């Protein structure tokens, strides 16, 4: 068995697995506590759209059947919502799946991808899993340095990953800066615009990036139902791209990669406009609550337009462990080269207040 494993390519054996946020049940088992609060994985604290829940209940009787492998209903709903042809849509088992499809389609050993320092860890993971080389561009004020990223594109570069808003820092790239960047990128390089947190943007910052596809056929816009739509447990995301790009991704995509409950729930959630509006309002209030609370404690944070805040606490690992003992789960981000920070998801008002109380007590104890 050891010899067998040693035949696996070195770039696969060298991968450090993605570490998700600690589940509530795991922490409660470990510490023998109840009513822990999880503010670690950027989930919607309101839960799931009522329309989506009703649709899941309706689908339970058909679980013996395979799902629609082409996702006709969901693609039709997405096409109508965003004004794009169905041929431009790729469905994924979460947006992570779409990112993986991009890597497996366009990256090979000897090729490279470009992404920013402090950006989503999956960009580096999917690149390495394909044996390609990741070019990490130093961040500017914890965000993307677009001129430097354009300059980092090499002859062997096949993909550029951009997260907007960025995870885990919450920074934002305005439309004019992105369009200027797209004009600099060679047309044979695919630009992945990851908009997982787009629904949390204030209205004046939102952009119709799906309309850019006609001008830039080397652009793919990736979105998810895991965040604002509250469907993280069902795993469904999608990409909008040039039809030829979408066709290639669909050739690599696993059959039935999105299950029937997810397909139905996502189509229903897309119609629940009031749920998204209420989730946005709750998040805006929560961002202010956490930011103001952190300021009162004399800590700094990175201004965020996502549903999370990166807070500078000093020894991130030590504060993280202390918060766990207080029953509050947040996200350490040392793996993002930010060991002094913790990323905290916006929760319900009382959850945010509990985090701030626990943080204040922790800082006093560790002083």
Secondary structure, DSSP 8 states (H G I E B T S, - for coil): -HHHHHTS-HHHHT---------HHHHHHHHT-SS-EE-SS---TT-S-HHHHHHHHHHGGGTTS---TT-HHHHHHHHHHHT--GGGEEEESSHHHHHHHHHHHH--TT-EEEEETTS-HHHHHHHHHTT-EEEEE--BTTB--HHHHHHH--TTEEEEEEESS-TTT-----HHHHHHHHHHS-TTSEEEEE-TTGGGS-GGG---GGGGGGT-TTEEEEEESSSTT--TTT--EEEE--HHHHHHHHHHS-TT-S-HHHHHHHHHHHH-HHHHHHHHHHHHHHHHHHHHHHHHTT-EEE--SSSEEEEE-SSHHHHHHHHHHTTEE-EE-GGGT-TTEEEEE---HHHHHHHHHHHHHHHHHH-
